[in-house]
Structures are given as C-alpha cells and as structure tokens.
Amino acid sequence: MKRRDARHYSEEELLLHLLAEDTPLLSLEIAAHTSECSECAAVLAEYREVVAGIPEWTAPAIEEREWDQVRSELLDLFRQGRASGRRGAIWHWLRRGIDFAWNYALDNPLPTVVYITAATLFALERTITTFRLEKVVPATGELLEILRQML
C-alpha cells in the first residue's frame, strides 16, 4: 500500500481490529497501515491500553442509606397517591424511579454499562438454555460456554 493511497481508519475499524472482529484482509491492511501511520497507531495503542485495563474497572457501591431514602420516598409517594385516589399516582411514582435510575446512569456511566452488559449476557444465556439453541445450532454451545464463564 502506497502512503499517498492510504486512508486513515475510523476508530470503530481500529477497535474491531484490536478485538480481532475484522476480516482477515482488513486486519492485514490495518496492521500494515498502523506500522506506517503514527496517528492511527496512537489511536490503536490508546484503545489497547483501555481494553487491557477493563478487568480492573470497579463499580462504586451505593450506600444503603441512599437506597433506603429513595425507596422510602417512592413508597410514600405511592401510598399518598393510593390514599387520595389519584389515578396518575402510579405513573408519577414510576417516573420518579426512572428519573433516579437515569440520573445515576448519567453520573456513573461505567457501572451502568457493566450492569447492562451483564444483564444482556444473562438474558442471552437464558434464551439459549430455554430454547435449547445449542442443540439446533452447534456453534451456540460454544457461545453458551463463553457466556457461562463470563457470568
């Protein structure tokens, strides 16, 4: 590949290359390109550092006192709505809960992503097991074993 014909690869392409999720041909092209292009090599090195550090990430604990306070407030709102006979009280209660979860996710994006990933993996594992997809599609059995190791 001549340098004047080369293009910079997108961050998505570089990340897929790092995770070995690209095609063999594209993988060779990116490897050759990053050996010549310091800009793309720097992005790839940064991603490599981030991916290597993922196992060390932790999710901050939410204090029990904070959970108790929010739960108490939501229960009070729910009870007030039921006592007054307001039909929309349950929606107000649900909205407050969703607002709390949304604000937590915005303040703590990494733990939220970890939780969503774990929940997705759990759901995928349960779907494969429930429908016995490992018997229908043999490769699903390998995926199931990987999921079980991750969970």
Secondary structure, DSSP 8 states (H G I E B T S, - for coil): --GGG-----HHHHHHHHTT-S-HHHHHHHHHHHHH-HHHHHHHHHHHHHHHHGGG-------HHHHHHHHHHHHHHHHHHHHHT-TTHHHHHHHHHHHHHHHHHHH-HHHHHHHHHHHHHHHHHHHHHHTTHHHHSHHHHHHHHHHHHH-
